[in-house]
């Protein structure tokens, strides 16, 4: 599932080299933490969240076929003050 997510996200952003996907297990669900360049966050979220919702739907359908539970979260890195 991580390879699928990597392929889709890197195809949507301007800076694919800055994409980082980290799987984290939380209560039986694999949550993929997505870190992007700050200028690419809007492209992944999309208008009214449509793009990220479509990515989440595709990931959930694909993972359900394999008997897994997965989700995606965008992690925004904020500089320390």
C-alpha positions as CSV (number, residue, x, y, z in Angstrom):
1,X,0.0,0.0,0.0
2,X,2.9,2.3,0.7
3,X,4.2,1.9,-2.9
4,X,0.8,2.8,-4.3
5,X,0.6,5.9,-2.1
6,X,4.1,6.9,-3.0
7,X,3.3,6.6,-6.7
8,X,0.1,8.6,-6.5
9,X,1.4,11.4,-4.3
10,X,4.7,11.8,-6.2
11,X,2.7,12.1,-9.4
12,X,0.6,15.0,-8.0
13,X,3.4,17.2,-6.5
14,X,6.0,19.6,-8.0
15,X,8.7,18.3,-5.7
16,X,8.5,14.5,-5.5
17,X,12.0,14.3,-3.9
18,X,10.6,16.0,-0.8
19,X,7.8,13.4,-0.3
20,X,8.2,11.2,2.8
21,X,5.8,8.5,3.8
22,X,6.1,6.9,7.2
23,X,3.8,4.0,8.2
24,X,2.7,4.1,11.9
25,X,0.5,1.4,13.6
26,X,-2.3,2.8,15.7
27,X,-4.9,0.4,17.2
28,X,-4.8,-2.1,14.3
29,X,-4.8,0.6,11.6
30,X,-1.8,1.5,9.5
31,X,-1.6,5.3,9.3
32,X,0.6,6.6,6.6
33,X,2.1,9.9,7.7
34,X,2.7,12.1,4.6
35,X,5.3,14.8,4.8
36,X,5.6,17.2,1.8
37,X,7.3,20.4,0.8
38,X,5.1,23.3,2.1
39,X,4.2,24.5,-1.4
40,X,2.9,21.0,-2.3
41,X,0.5,20.6,0.6
42,X,-2.3,22.5,-1.1
43,X,-2.0,20.3,-4.2
44,X,-2.5,17.2,-2.2
45,X,-5.4,18.6,-0.2
46,X,-7.1,20.0,-3.3
47,X,-10.1,22.2,-3.6
48,X,-12.3,21.6,-0.5
49,X,-10.2,18.5,0.3
50,X,-11.3,16.6,-2.8
51,X,-7.9,15.3,-3.8
52,X,-6.8,14.0,-0.4
53,X,-10.3,12.4,0.1
54,X,-10.0,10.6,-3.3
55,X,-6.5,9.3,-2.3
56,X,-7.9,8.1,1.1
57,X,-10.8,6.4,-0.6
58,X,-8.5,4.6,-3.1
59,X,-6.1,3.5,-0.3
60,X,-9.0,2.2,1.9
61,X,-10.5,0.2,-1.0
62,X,-7.2,-1.3,-2.0
63,X,-6.3,-2.1,1.6
64,X,-9.7,-3.6,2.3
65,X,-9.2,-6.1,-0.6
66,X,-6.0,-7.3,1.2
67,X,-7.7,-7.5,4.6
68,X,-5.9,-4.4,6.0
69,X,-7.0,-1.1,7.5
70,X,-5.1,2.0,6.3
71,X,-5.5,5.7,6.4
72,X,-3.4,8.8,5.4
73,X,-2.6,11.9,7.4
74,X,-0.7,14.9,6.2
75,X,1.9,16.0,8.7
76,X,2.8,19.7,8.5
77,X,6.3,20.5,9.8
78,X,6.2,23.8,11.5
79,X,9.5,25.6,12.3
80,X,10.3,26.0,16.0
81,X,10.2,29.6,17.4
